[in-house]
Amino acid sequence: MRELLKKDPQVDLRLKYKKVLETSLLVALVIMVGTFYAFKKFDIAIKLPESPDIKIEVMQIPPTQQIQRPPAPPKPAIPIESEDDDLLDDVTIEETVFEFSDVDDAPPPPPPEEEEVFEFFAVSEKPQIIKKEVPVYPDLARRAQIEGKVVVTVTIDKQGNVEKADIFKSVPMLDEAAIAAAMRCKFKPAKQRDKFVKVKMNIPFDFKLR
């Protein structure tokens, strides 16, 4: 009889397939875990820029009062020439005397409209200071050793000149010197839609003794 050939179990790959598969999965898992631990995690702290200190002033604007102009006087009637000449003989025109003393005085003309004054944050192009006047330290305040910061609210016209100044933050005995210095300051005027406008802004003045 023909002898049957049998494979040696040591070289039979089918018997080792399961073992080889498990070993390969284990080696791949070890390599993957080692790769994760091989790379360190770097944390980079991002420092955001400091936000500017913006002060928003809320002002109550009174409602605009519109002055109603008096109605126009009625137009005088235009005489029409009659076609019938007989009617002209029957019409008698009486003389009428007007007394102008009985006529009421005409109403006064409406006051001129004030130009709109914009806030500093509401214009497209902010005013820029060209010349900031140094305030004169009052002798009385110097003797009293008074120091501080006075903030003045100024109204800048279309030419860049200060036309009005008011105290926003007061320091006793230093306010008048700050207002006098603010009135002598010079600015590049503000713009709103390529048009020069009036604007309000605050100017600080520091008073320090050396």
C-alpha positions in Angstrom: 0.0 0.0 0.0 0.9 3.5 -0.7 2.1 5.2 2.5 0.3 8.4 3.5 2.5 11.5 3.9 2.0 13.5 7.1 3.3 17.0 7.9 5.5 17.7 10.8 3.5 19.7 13.4 6.5 22.0 13.9 6.4 23.3 10.3 2.6 23.3 9.8 1.7 27.0 9.5 -2.0 26.4 10.0 -1.4 25.2 13.5 0.6 28.3 14.3 -1.7 30.9 12.7 -3.7 31.7 15.8 -0.6 32.1 17.9 1.2 34.3 15.4 -1.9 36.5 15.0 -2.1 37.0 18.8 1.6 37.8 19.1 1.4 40.3 16.2 -1.5 42.1 17.8 0.3 42.3 21.1 3.4 43.7 19.6 1.4 46.3 17.6 -0.4 47.4 20.8 2.9 47.7 22.7 4.4 49.8 19.8 1.4 52.1 19.8 1.4 52.7 23.5 5.1 53.4 23.4 4.6 55.9 20.6 2.1 57.9 22.7 4.3 58.0 25.7 7.4 58.9 23.6 6.0 62.4 22.6 5.7 65.0 25.3 2.8 67.4 25.5 3.8 71.1 25.2 1.4 73.7 26.6 2.0 77.2 25.2 0.4 80.0 27.2 -1.0 82.7 25.0 -1.1 86.2 26.6 -3.9 88.3 25.3 -3.3 92.1 25.0 -4.8 94.2 27.6 -8.1 95.8 26.7 -8.0 99.6 26.6 -9.7 101.5 29.4 -12.6 103.1 27.6 -14.9 105.4 29.5 -18.4 105.8 28.0 -20.4 108.8 29.2 -24.1 108.6 29.0 -25.8 111.9 28.5 -29.5 112.7 28.4 -30.3 114.7 25.3 -33.4 116.8 25.7 -36.0 116.4 22.9 -35.7 118.9 20.0 -38.4 121.5 20.0 -39.5 122.5 16.5 -40.8 126.0 16.2 -43.9 126.2 14.0 -43.8 129.1 11.6 -47.0 131.2 11.2 -49.0 130.4 8.1 -48.4 132.5 5.0 -50.9 135.3 4.3 -53.5 134.7 1.6 -52.6 135.8 -1.9 -54.5 138.9 -3.1 -57.3 138.3 -5.6 -56.5 139.3 -9.2 -59.1 141.5 -10.8 -60.7 140.1 -14.0 -61.8 142.4 -16.8 -65.5 142.2 -17.4 -66.8 141.8 -20.9 -69.9 143.9 -20.2 -69.2 147.6 -20.3 -72.5 148.5 -18.6 -71.5 146.9 -15.4 -68.6 149.4 -15.0 -71.0 152.3 -14.6 -72.9 150.7 -11.8 -69.9 149.8 -9.6 -68.8 152.4 -7.1 -65.4 151.9 -5.4 -65.4 153.4 -2.0 -62.2 154.8 -0.5 -60.8 152.6 2.2 -58.4 154.0 4.8 -56.0 151.5 6.4 -54.8 152.2 9.9 -51.5 150.5 10.4 -51.6 151.1 14.1 -54.1 148.3 14.5 -51.8 145.7 12.8 -50.2 143.3 15.3 -46.5 143.1 15.4 -45.0 140.4 13.3 -43.7 137.3 15.2 -40.0 137.3 15.9 -37.8 135.2 13.6 -37.0 131.7 14.8 -33.6 131.4 16.6 -30.7 130.1 14.6 -30.3 126.3 14.9 -27.3 125.2 17.0 -24.7 123.0 15.4 -24.7 119.4 16.6 -21.9 118.5 19.0 -20.7 114.9 18.6 -19.2 112.8 21.4 -15.6 111.7 21.2 -16.5 108.0 20.5 -19.2 108.8 17.9 -17.0 110.4 15.1 -15.2 108.5 12.4 -11.9 110.5 12.8 -11.0 111.5 16.3 -9.5 114.9 17.1 -5.8 114.9 17.7 -4.1 117.3 20.1 -1.4 119.5 18.4 -0.5 121.8 21.3 -1.3 120.9 25.0 -0.8 123.9 27.2 1.0 123.4 30.5 -1.2 124.8 33.4 0.3 127.4 35.7 0.5 126.1 39.2 -1.4 128.4 41.5 0.8 129.9 44.3 -1.9 129.3 46.9 -2.2 125.6 46.0 1.6 125.2 45.9 1.9 126.6 49.4 -0.9 124.3 50.6 1.0 121.3 49.0 -2.1 120.4 46.9 -1.6 117.9 44.1 -3.9 115.9 41.9 -5.4 115.3 38.4 -8.1 117.7 37.0 -10.1 116.4 34.1 -11.6 119.1 31.8 -14.4 118.4 29.2 -13.7 120.7 26.2 -15.8 121.4 23.1 -13.6 121.6 20.0 -14.9 123.5 17.0 -14.5 122.8 13.3 -11.2 124.8 13.2 -9.6 122.8 16.1 -10.0 125.6 18.7 -11.5 125.1 22.2 -14.6 127.1 22.4 -15.9 125.8 25.8 -14.4 124.1 28.8 -16.1 122.5 31.9 -14.8 120.7 34.9 -15.4 116.9 34.7 -13.2 115.9 37.7 -12.4 118.6 40.2 -9.5 119.2 42.6 -10.0 122.3 44.9 -7.8 125.3 44.1 -6.6 123.7 40.8 -9.8 123.9 38.6 -9.3 127.5 37.3 -5.7 126.8 36.2 -6.8 123.7 34.4 -9.6 125.5 32.5 -7.3 128.3 31.5 -4.8 125.8 30.1 -7.5 123.8 28.3 -8.8 127.0 26.5 -5.3 127.6 25.0 -5.0 124.0 23.6 -5.0 123.4 19.9 -6.4 120.3 18.1 -6.7 118.8 14.7 -10.5 119.0 14.2 -12.6 115.8 14.1 -14.4 114.5 11.1 -17.7 112.7 10.5 -18.1 111.3 7.0 -15.3 113.5 5.5 -16.9 116.6 7.1 -15.4 118.7 10.0 -17.7 118.7 13.1 -17.7 119.9 16.6 -16.8 117.3 19.2 -16.5 116.9 23.0 -13.6 115.2 24.7 -11.9 115.0 28.1 -8.3 116.4 28.8 -6.5 115.4 32.0 -4.1 117.9 33.7 -1.7 116.5 36.3 -0.5 118.9 39.1 2.5 117.6 40.9 5.0 119.4 43.1 8.6 118.7 42.5 
